[in-house]
Amino acid sequence: MEDIIFENIMEPGVVLSNSIELSGINKYFPDYLQADQVINLSLSDKLDPSNLPEKSALVYNTNLYITDDNGNIAYFDCDMRHMDNAGQIRKEHPEYKSVGGNGALHSDMDAGHFGLALGQHPSIAMEQHKHTNRYGAWRKFEIDWNKLSSEGHKVNVKAVFVEGEEDGTYSPLWCIRETIDEDEVSEYVITNDDLQ
C-alpha cells in the first residue's frame, strides 16, 4: 500500500509507504522516516520523553509513534479512545514532566500529551505552548475527540511534526489528519508559535 496524505495542507503531501504490523493490522508511516527498532510499550513502562530512542517505532496498543534521528516524535497514527482513569495514570507517571512545565527547554511551554485521557501512552509527550495545550486548538481537539469516543465513534488521528531549529522536543508546526468512523476526514495545521 502507498497512500499520500496531507495533500490539502502540505505541498506535495506525505507519502505513507513504510509499515509496521501491530495488533493484526498494518500501520503506515512516512517514507522519509526510518524505524530501526520496534519498541512495544505497556502501561507500566516509563520512558524519558525528553530522551526517546531515535529512529524508532514506539507501539502502544494500536497507537504508533515514530521518532526521527534526534529522538523527537516526528509522526504518529493513533486511535483516540476515552479513558476513565487518566488522573490515576498521570499520578503513576511523573516522568512526563521532564518535557514542559518547570523542565521546559523553551519558555511558555507545557509537557503536552497526545491525549492521555484518550488512551495514549503517558510517557509520550512533546513541548506545546501553554495556551495551545490548556485552552487552545489542541485542547479543543482533545475535548471533541473525547466526546466522540464516549459516544461510540471511532476516532483516528495521524500527525506529522516539522522539526524546529532549536534543541529539544519542540515542533513549531503540526499537521493533523482526523478520521471519524473511518470515512469523515479533516485536516488541520497547528502552529506552536501562535496563540490559537
N, C-alpha and C positions, 0 to 999 in steps of 0.2 A: 504494500500500500504506500502511496505517496500522496500527500494532501498539502495544499497551500492554504494557510490561514493568515488572518490579519491583513488581507489584501485591501480592505477598506481604510485602514488606518496606518499601514506601513507600506512603503514602496521598495521592492515589488511584492512584499508579503514574506511569509516564513514557510519554508519547505519542511514538512514533517516527514522524514524518511528513516530515521533511526528508531528502533523499537526495543522494548523490553516486555517480557511476558510477566504478568503478575495476576494472581488470583484467577488464572484461567483465561485472561484476556490480554491482548497486546495493547500497550500504551506507546504512542509515538512521540518523539521529541525532535527538535530542530536539527537539520543536517550539519549545522556549524558547531554543534556541541558534541563532546566526546565523553562517554562514560566508561572509564577503565575498570570500574568495580561497581557491584550492586550491593548495597547495604540494606538489609531488611531490618526494620525497626519495630520494636514492641513498645507498648506504652511505658514500660519501666525503664527503657533505655534513656540515658541522658547524654546529649551531645552538647558541646560548647558552640552555640550558634554564631559566635564571633570567630570561630576557627573550625569551620566544617571541612571535611576532606575534599580535595579538589578533584575535578573530572569524575564525579561520582553520581550514581543514581541512588537516591535515598527513597526507600519504599516503605510506606506505612499503610496497611490495609489496601485500599485501591487508590491511594494517593502516591504520585510520583513527583519527586523534586530532583532537578538536575543542577549540579554545581559547575561553575566554569573553572578555568585554570588558576583562579585565585581563591577558590573555595566559596565563592558567593553564589547565592541562588540566582540562576540565570533563566530558569524555566520551571513551571510546574503544570501538572494536569491532575486536578483534584476534584473529588466528589464531596460536596458540602452537605453534611448530614447533621441535623440538630442533635446536640448532646445535653443531657440534663445535669451532668456532674462537672461542668467546666471549672467551677470555682475550686472544687477539691483537687482536680488535676493541676490547676495553676499552683496551688499550695505545695504540691509534691514535686514541682519542677521549677525551683528558683533559678536554675541555670539560664533561663531565657533573659534574665535581667542583665546578662553580660552584653547584650545588644540593646542600646537605648537606655532611657532613664538616666541615672547617675553615671552609668558607664558608657554613655554615648560618645562616639568619636566626633560627632557633629552636634552643634548646639541646636536646641529646639527639636530634638528627635526623641522618639519613643522606641521601645522594643516592640515592633509591630508584628503580631502573629498573622498568619494567613487564615484565621478562623478557628481559634482554639475551641470555641463553643460550637464549631461546625465539623468536629471530627478530625482536625489537623493535628499533626504531632506537636507536642508542646515545646520541643527543643528547636523547632524550625521557626526562625524569626528573622526579620530584616529591619534595619532602621527606617522608620517612617516619620514624616513630620507630625508633630503632636496634634496639630489641627486635623490633618488627614486621617490619622489613626483614631482620634477620640470623637470628632464631631463631623469630619468632612466626608469626602467621597468614599473612601474605603469603609468607614464605619456605616455609612448608608447602605453600601452593598451588603455588608455582613448582616444588617438588620433585615434587609429584603430576603437574602438567601435563607436566613434562619426561619423567617415566616413561611416561605415557600416550602422548605424542607419539613417544617412542622405540619404543614397541610398535606404532606404526602407527595409533593412534587420531587422529581429528580433534578438536582442542580449540579452541573459540572462547570468548573472554571479552569480555563487554561490561561496562563500569563507568561509573557516574555518580559525580561528586565534588561534595560540598557545600562551597560557598565559606566559608572562615573569616573571622573578623573582623579578623585580622591581615594584614600585608603579606606578600608572597612566595608561593612555590609550595608552599603548605601547604593540605591539606584535612583537617579533623577527622573527616570521615565519608565512607566509600566504600561504595557498594552494588555488588555484583559478581554478574553472571549468567554462569554457567558452562554451556556446552553441549558434551557429549561425543557424537561421532558423529552430530551433527545431531538427536538426539532426547532424550537424557538431560539434563534441565535442573535446575540447582540455583541457589539464590540465597543470598547471604551479605551480612552487613554487617561492615565492618572499621572500627574507630574508632582513629584515630591517637593519641588521648589516653589510651587504656588499654593496659596491657601484656597482650596476648592471647597 
